[in-house]
Amino acid sequence: MPISIVRNDITKMKVDAIVNAANSSLLGGGGVDGAIHRAAGKELAAECRTLGGCKTGEAKITGGYKLPCKYIIHTVGPVWQGGGKGERDLLYSCYANSLRLALKYDCESIAFPLISSGIYGYPKDQALRVAMDAVSDFLCDNEISVYIVVFDKKSFQISERLVSDIEQYIDDNYIDALPKYRRDRPFPRPSAMMYDMQMTEGCPDEEASAPYTEDDAEMDACEASVMSSEPEPVSVNFICSNVNELTGLLHNIDESFSQMLLRKIDELGMTDAQCYKKANIDRKLFSKIRGDINYKPSKQTAIAFAIALELPLEEAKDMLAKAGFALSRSSKFDIIVEYFIRMGNYNIFEINEALFAFDQNLLGA
């Protein structure tokens, strides 16, 4: 099952379990902890008093009470002390133990905040990296939908160097998709006939007062020639020969997206599960693709599988083309994906972190 990064209030998440970044007493505090206790009601604090607290890195579970989730999993993250006091291992354990507890209680979905990244001072970009590492490791052998919930952009950061590199790559490769005349003026210059009508009918148009040049006359003459030309008759033999040619092409049609995907999985010696998990794709969706030779995926899904298969750029473009898509220099989403492929970085979770940071759709999920 996939990992999704979402902007939301974790107390509003309709999942089986939400995770509370608690303090060791489990009796409430500031930040996410306080918000969860207030939203759940006094009954939550009453149950927490029976649990005897919680050690850093461990996790305990309670009911969800007034929240829209079944359970609340409480875990205590480490306080940042510079990174040399085992903080990463402890933070990793918070996620791993919470996920194991969720699985024990038959949860199919779970939502995490970025543990320790608030008043405990863990650098946000490093806290995100640990969260993604722990969750992706767990999902290699287990099935559960995971949400990383951030309240706003301030609570979500990726490496400044990565942001800078991607911004530079976008600057170097982004092309404005609008035609030139759309950038120069809002509409094409009216034809001579339109010009005369505007002058005689008094239509208030800024372009009507513009001088009519030789270039405009030449353009209008060309348009008039095209409009007045008689279409050439098409012979029956011509039609038949083209129908036969088209029929021949259809008999030799190239492999579909699904066929290429399954062929590549076999060539690389991957299992289906390895592929769809690396693609951050739900198992049910993969089953649809495997069962339908003509399945048409979304662009995000097609790219996700190209990433999972670690295809070089030209092969990735070929796979996209079989699904009816292409990478465009006028799309920031496409340019960011191309950047990671060119860099040889096929970690879909890191790619999604970057896409989220640049307000783009995520891959897979």
N, C-alpha and C positions, 0 to 999 in steps of 0.2 A: 504494500500500500504506500501511497506517496507522502512526501513532506510538503506542506504548504506554508508559506509565510503570509500572514494576513495582518492588516491594521484593524484592530478592534479592541473593545474593552473585554478582558478575559472573563469577567463575570457575566457577559452576555453570550458566551459561546455555548451553542447547543451540541455538546459532545458528551460522551459517556463519562469522561473524567477531565477535570482541570487540575493543574498543578499550582500549588501555593508556595511561593518563595517565602517560607516561614522563618521565624527565629526559633531558637532551641526550646523555648517554653511552649510553643504552639498556641499561645494564648492571644495572638493578635499583635499588631504593631503598625508600622507605617507602610507607605507604598502599596504594592500589590497585596501584601498580607492584610493590611487594614481594610482595603477595599473589599476583599473576599469575605472577611468576617462581618463587615457591615451589611453586605448584600445577602449573606447566608442567614443571618439572624443569630439570636442569643443561643439557640440550640447547638450551634457549631462549637462555640466556646465551651459549653457544658460537656460535649463529647470529648473535646481536646483535653480537658482536665483529667480525663480517665486514662490518657495515653502515656503519661509520665515523661513528656518531653520527647526530644529527638536530637540525635547527634548529627554533626556536620557530615554531609554526604549520604546520610540515610534517608528513608522515606517512610511515612505512615499514612493510613487511609481513614477517611471518615465519610459520612453521608454528605450529600450536596445540599440538603435542606431547601432553602428558598431559591437556590440557584437552578438554572435550567439543566444542570448536569446531574448524573447519578451519584458521582463520587467527587471528593476533593482529596487529592494526594498532596500531603505536606512534606516538603523537603527543605533541608537547611543548607544553604550554599556557603562557601568559604568567604571570609573577608579578605580582600586583596592586600597582600603584604609585599608586593614587588615581584611576585611570581616564583620566588625561591623557597617557598614554604609548603610545597605540594598542593598549591591551589588548583592547578589544572586537574590532577587526579581526583581531588575531592569534588570538583564541579562535574567532572565526567560521571562520577558515581551518583550524583544527584539525578542526572537524567537516566542512567542505566537502571538504578534502583526504582525510580518512579515508573519506568516502562515495564519492568518485571512485575511490579505490583499491579499495574493496570491489566496486564495479561492474565495474572492470577485471578482477577475478578471479572474476567471475560469481557473486558472493554474492547470495543472495536475502533474507538477514536479517543484522542487525548490532546489537550491543548496546554502548551507550556508558555510561561513568560520567559524572558531572558534572565535566568537566575543569576543573582549576585551582581548584576550590572547597574543596580541602583545605588542605594546608600552603602552597600558593601564595597563599592569602588572598583569592581572588576572591569578592566577596559572593555568597552562594548564590542569592539571588533574581535577581540580575543574570546570574549564570552560567547559570541555568535559562532565562532569557529569551533569551540568545544561542544556547543549544543549540536551543531550539524554533524560533527564527527561521532558523537555518542549515539545520536538517533540513527544515522545512516548505518553504523555498525550493527545496531540492534535489528534494523529492518532487513539485514542480509539473511537472517534466519527466522524472522517472525513477521506476522501480518497484523498491522494496525495503522490506522490513518493518524498522522501526527501534524499538528498545527503549531507553528512558532508565532506567538501573538505579540505584536508590538503596538503600543498605543499611539505613537506618533514617530516622526522622522528622528527626533532627538534620541529616542530609545533604540535606534537602529543605525549601526555604523559598520562599514566594511573598511578594509585597509585603505588609508589615504593614498598610498602609492598605486594601488590597483585603480582607484577612482581617477587619479591623475593620468595613468596610462590609457584607460578607456576613453577619457575625455579627449586626450590627444588623438587617439585613433579615430574617434568620431569626427573631430575637427578635420583630420586629414582625408577622410573618406566620405563624409556626408555630402550629398548632392541635393540641392533644392529641386523638388519634383515639378514645380510649377513651370509652365511654358513661359518664355521670355516676355511675351506681350502681356501676360497676366501680371508680371512684376512691374512692367513699365507703365501700364495704364489699365484701368478696370475692364475695358471692352475693346475689341478690334475697331478700327476706324470704319464708319458706315460707308456703304457703297454710294456711287453717284446718285442712284435712284433714291436711296434713303436720305441722302443729303438734300436733294431737291424737295422731298416730301416734308422734311423737317423745316426747311426754309419757308415753304408755301403754307404749311399748316400751323406754323408758329410753335412747334413742339419744343419745350425748354430742355435742351440737351447741351452739355458743355462741349461735346465733340462737334455739334452742328456749327459752331462758330469758328472751328479750326479751318485753316486754308486747305483747299483741295490741291494736292501736288501731282506731279507727273507719275510718281511711284504709285499713288492711289489709282490713277487712271489706268496704269498698266495692270494692276491687280484686278480692277473691275472688268477690264477687257478679257482677262484670262478666265474670270468667273463666268462671264457671259458666254465665252466660247464653249466652256464645259457644259453649261446649262442648255445651250442650243444644239449641241452635237447630237446626231442621230445614233442610237445604239446599233452596233453591227449585229446582223442576224447570226444565230448560232445553229450550226448544222446538226442534224440527227446523228451523223457519224461521229462528230466531235463529242456529243453528249455520251454516246455509247462507249467510246474509247475511254473517256474519263471515268465513267461508272465502272468499267472493267478494271481500270488501274486502281481505283479506290477499293474495289473488292479484293484485289490482290494485296494491297497494303494492309487491309483489315485481317486477312488470313495470316499475315506475318507480323502481327502487332507485338510490340516489345513486352517484356514481363511487367506485371503490375507492381505497385508499391508493396503489397503483401508478399508477393512472390520474391521480390528482391530482399525484403526483410528476413524472411524465413531462410532463404538461401545463404545470406550472410551469417545468420546465427549458426547454421550448420558448418559453414566454412571456418568459422572462428572457434568451433568446438564449445560454444556456449549452451547452457540450458535455457529454456524459455524463462524460467524464474530469474536467472542471472540477468537476462536481457531487460525484462520489463522493470526489474528493481533498479538497475543502473539507469534506466530511462525515466525513473520516478513516475511510472505508469501503473495504474490499478490493474490487478490480475483479470478482472472481468472485461476490461476494455481490450486487453491483449487477446483474450479468448475470442472476442468478436473479430479482431483482425485476422487471427489464425483461421477462423472458420469461414471467412468471406474473401475470396480471391480478388474481388473488386472493391474491397473496403476503401473508402476515401477518408483519411484522417484529417484532423485539423492541422494547420501549419505547425503549431507548437508541438503536437504529438509526433509529426514526421521528423522534426528537428531533434526531438528528444531521443528518438531511436537512432538517428545518425550519430548523436553524441554517445549513446550507450555502446554502439558498435565501434566507436573511435575511428570513424571514417575520415580520411583526408578530405580537404576542401572540395576537390572536384567530384569525388564519390558522394560526398554529402549533398552537393548540388544535384547530382544525378538522382539520388533517392528522393529529394524534394520535388524534382521535375516529374517523377513518376506519380507523385501525389497531386500534381498540378500547381506547384508553387516554385518560387525562385527567391534567391537572396537579392535584396534591392539596396542600392546605395542611398536611397531616399527614406530608408527606415532605420531608426536607431536600434530597434530590436534586432534587425538582421545584422547590422554592423557589429553589435556587441557579441552576438553569437559567432560571427565570422572571426572576430578578434580572438576568442577563446580557442577556436579550431586552429587558427594560424599559430597560436602560442603552444599548441599541443596539450592544452588543459581540457580534459574531458570530464571533469568532476561536475556533474550536473547541479549539485547543491551549491557549489561556488558560483556557477554561472547564474543560477537563480538568485543568489544573494546580490550579484551585480545588477541583474535585470530589475529586481525589486528596488534597489537603490536609485536606479534611473527611471523609476515609475513605468516599467514595461511589464507586459504579461509574462508569466512564468512558464517554464517548460514542464511538460508532463502534467501530473496531478489532474 
